[in-house]
């Protein structure tokens, strides 16, 4: 399960998804399904999206179309009020086969404040965590150092988190920068720092980010 605002989704989101699938496949010997969750209103971030929820869902479907066994799940955007990952995982647990393992993909920036998440200890009883490195947290030692600073985790738990840091090159790309590039008419085809395949055409057709778009989802 990989959540995100996807406002807009970029090539690095897809790289993370593929790295997570490779990691789980190595660990389990199975080919996992990727459940992509466009986020609702985050209790830690507040409402930060520019495009409406319907546009974010549509862009996510385009972006992850090439990832094997990927499903965009609209559970959070259809839920009123704040969205908590614990509630989303609980709902997902009801929908999967008994005994199915759920792996939760988060960014290194989120990992550093993971101890603040709603019902996090209960959440950890339901999922295994995978962490995508992100500057300046570019490798397992840096990620774990940032989590150790909270003093919320035992060394055993930190070691477990460290085993879940994904092995992939780190990118500086951000959705914020890409929104700015679109608004300024600048190129957005910058390799790993580009919009996900097909998303640029959708943005242009919908007129996103060049003006404020009302939430129609």
C-alpha distance (Angstrom), angle and dihedral (degrees) to the residues before:
residue distance angle dihedral
X1 . . .
X2 3.78 . .
X3 3.78 120.6 .
X4 3.78 128.8 -168.9
X5 3.76 143.6 142.2
X6 3.84 89.9 -113.4
X7 3.78 89.9 -160.1
X8 3.01 82.6 170.3
X9 3.83 115.5 -11.1
X10 3.78 113.1 -132.8
X11 3.79 137.2 -162.7
X12 3.79 91.5 -94.6
X13 3.81 91.2 60.6
X14 3.80 87.4 57.9
X15 3.82 91.4 47.2
X16 3.81 89.8 53.1
X17 3.80 91.4 49.4
X18 3.79 92.2 51.5
X19 3.81 92.1 45.9
X20 3.81 90.1 51.4
X21 3.80 91.4 50.7
X22 3.81 90.8 50.1
X23 3.81 91.2 49.6
X24 3.80 93.9 50.4
X25 3.79 91.9 44.6
X26 3.82 90.6 53.9
X27 3.80 91.5 48.0
X28 3.80 97.8 45.4
X29 3.79 107.3 21.0
X30 3.81 88.2 -127.7
X31 3.80 132.6 108.7
X32 3.81 104.5 -116.7
X33 3.77 128.1 -146.3
X34 3.80 115.0 -121.1
X35 3.81 114.4 -136.4
X36 3.81 109.8 -163.3
X37 3.81 114.2 -160.5
X38 3.81 119.0 -166.3
X39 3.79 100.6 -149.1
X40 3.75 127.8 -117.3
X41 3.80 122.7 -148.9
X42 3.80 108.4 -32.9
X43 3.83 118.1 -140.5
X44 3.82 89.3 -146.1
X45 3.81 98.9 42.5
X46 3.78 103.7 27.3
X47 3.78 119.9 -152.4
X48 3.81 105.3 -24.6
X49 3.80 105.5 150.2
X50 3.80 124.0 115.5
X51 3.80 99.1 -168.9
X52 3.79 118.9 58.3
X53 3.78 121.3 -103.9
X54 3.82 93.6 -101.9
X55 3.81 90.6 56.1
X56 3.80 92.5 46.9
X57 3.80 91.3 51.4
X58 3.81 91.5 48.0
X59 3.82 92.1 49.3
X60 3.81 91.6 48.1
X61 3.80 90.7 52.5
X62 3.79 89.8 52.6
X63 3.81 94.3 44.1
X64 3.81 97.0 50.2
X65 3.81 97.2 37.3
X66 3.80 90.4 105.0
X67 3.82 95.9 50.7
X68 3.83 111.0 97.8
X69 3.79 115.0 -110.4
X70 3.81 93.6 0.1
X71 3.80 120.0 158.9
X72 3.81 126.0 -174.9
X73 3.80 106.5 -143.5
X74 3.83 118.5 -161.6
X75 3.80 97.3 -161.1
X76 3.81 96.2 120.3
X77 3.80 100.9 40.2
X78 3.79 88.7 52.8
X79 3.81 92.9 51.7
X80 3.83 118.2 92.0
X81 3.79 119.3 -130.6
X82 3.78 127.7 6.9
X83 3.79 119.4 -6.6
X84 3.79 120.6 -137.2
X85 3.79 121.3 -166.9
X86 3.80 89.7 -140.0
X87 3.81 90.3 62.4
X88 3.81 92.0 45.9
X89 3.80 92.0 50.8
X90 3.81 90.8 46.9
X91 3.80 89.5 53.6
X92 3.80 91.5 46.5
X93 3.81 90.1 50.7
X94 3.79 88.3 59.9
X95 3.80 91.5 54.3
X96 3.80 102.1 47.7
X97 3.78 129.0 75.6
X98 3.82 117.3 -84.4
X99 3.79 111.1 -87.7
X100 3.80 93.6 21.7
X101 3.82 112.0 146.6
X102 3.79 117.1 -132.2
X103 3.79 119.2 -149.6
X104 3.81 116.4 -163.9
X105 3.81 118.1 -150.8
X106 3.82 116.0 -152.2
X107 3.79 133.9 165.9
X108 3.79 123.2 -108.2
X109 3.81 89.3 -114.2
X110 3.81 88.6 58.3
X111 3.79 91.9 45.0
X112 3.79 91.3 62.5
X113 3.81 89.8 61.3
X114 3.78 97.2 31.5
X115 3.79 90.1 116.2
X116 3.83 88.1 68.0
X117 3.78 94.2 58.2
X118 3.80 119.2 116.3
X119 3.83 112.2 -88.9
X120 3.77 89.5 -14.0
X121 3.82 96.4 167.9
X122 3.81 90.3 53.9
X123 3.80 89.4 44.7
X124 3.80 89.8 56.1
X125 3.79 89.8 55.0
X126 3.80 88.1 61.2
X127 3.82 103.4 40.2
X128 3.77 144.9 35.6
X129 3.79 112.2 -132.8
X130 3.79 126.5 -128.9
X131 3.81 117.4 -169.7
X132 3.80 125.1 -153.8
X133 3.83 111.1 -148.7
X134 3.77 115.6 -123.9
X135 3.84 131.2 177.1
X136 2.97 125.1 -52.1
X137 3.82 88.3 16.2
X138 3.79 96.4 61.1
X139 3.81 104.5 151.2
X140 3.82 140.1 26.6
X141 3.86 95.9 -92.2
X142 3.81 91.6 52.7
X143 3.80 92.7 46.6
X144 3.79 93.1 48.5
X145 3.81 92.2 45.5
X146 3.81 89.3 56.2
X147 3.81 90.9 49.6
X148 3.80 93.3 45.4
X149 3.81 89.3 56.7
X150 3.81 90.0 69.3
X151 3.84 90.1 60.6
X152 3.80 86.7 -144.3
X153 3.80 97.8 113.7
X154 3.77 135.0 65.4
X155 3.79 119.2 -127.7
X156 3.79 88.7 -108.8
X157 3.81 90.8 55.9
X158 3.80 91.4 46.1
X159 3.80 89.8 53.0
X160 3.78 89.3 51.5
X161 3.80 91.1 50.9
X162 3.79 89.7 48.6
X163 3.80 91.1 57.0
X164 3.80 88.3 57.1
X165 3.81 97.6 55.1
X166 3.79 105.2 118.1
X167 3.77 120.5 -120.2
X168 3.79 105.9 -127.9
X169 3.81 138.0 114.0
X170 3.78 115.2 -87.4
X171 3.79 122.6 -114.9
X172 3.80 130.8 -161.3
X173 3.81 92.3 -149.3
X174 3.79 118.9 127.8
X175 3.77 135.2 179.3
X176 3.80 88.5 -127.8
X177 3.81 91.5 59.6
X178 3.79 91.7 46.2
X179 3.80 92.2 51.0
X180 3.80 88.0 52.7
X181 3.79 91.4 48.6
X182 3.80 91.8 51.8
X183 3.80 91.7 48.0
X184 3.82 90.8 49.8
X185 3.80 93.9 45.3
X186 3.80 91.5 -117.1
X187 3.86 125.7 147.5
X188 3.79 117.0 -81.8
X189 3.82 97.8 -175.9
X190 3.79 98.7 95.5
X191 3.80 103.0 138.0
X192 3.79 111.1 -113.6
X193 3.80 87.1 5.3
X194 3.78 94.3 57.3
X195 3.75 134.8 99.0
X196 3.79 113.9 -85.4
X197 3.80 114.5 -90.9
X198 3.78 111.9 -74.9
X199 3.80 95.4 8.9
X200 3.81 94.7 99.2
X201 3.80 91.3 60.3
X202 3.81 91.0 49.0
X203 3.81 92.1 50.0
X204 3.79 91.7 51.0
X205 3.80 93.4 46.7
X206 3.81 92.1 49.0
X207 3.81 94.7 41.0
X208 3.80 92.5 -127.4
X209 3.81 125.7 175.4
X210 3.79 95.4 6.8
X211 3.79 85.3 88.4
X212 3.78 137.3 7.9
X213 3.81 109.6 -77.5
X214 3.79 119.1 -150.7
X215 3.79 117.1 -126.7
X216 3.79 105.0 -103.5
X217 3.78 96.8 167.3
